[in-house]
């Protein structure tokens, strides 16, 4: 059985606050960290950078274990995009 984590903050709230903070940070971060992943702790505004989202979240969890983070990619509107796969013909 997989243990489910519970969070005191709703996912939607983290997404909304995180997106707002991400927009505020974007110009500052784009100068030196273009293309890097950023994990944002939305209650404090603290952020953690990494080459990947996983690396950024691991750094964030060292300081804030058990919290949810907003993850973005510097210089891009979304960290992940879901596009339909092309089928081979």
Buried (B, 14 or more C-beta within 10 A) or exposed (E): EEEEEEEEEEEEEBEEBBBBBBEEBBEEBEEEBEEBBBBBBBEEEBBBBBEEBEBBBEBBBEEBEEBBBBBBBBEEEEBEEEEEEEEEE
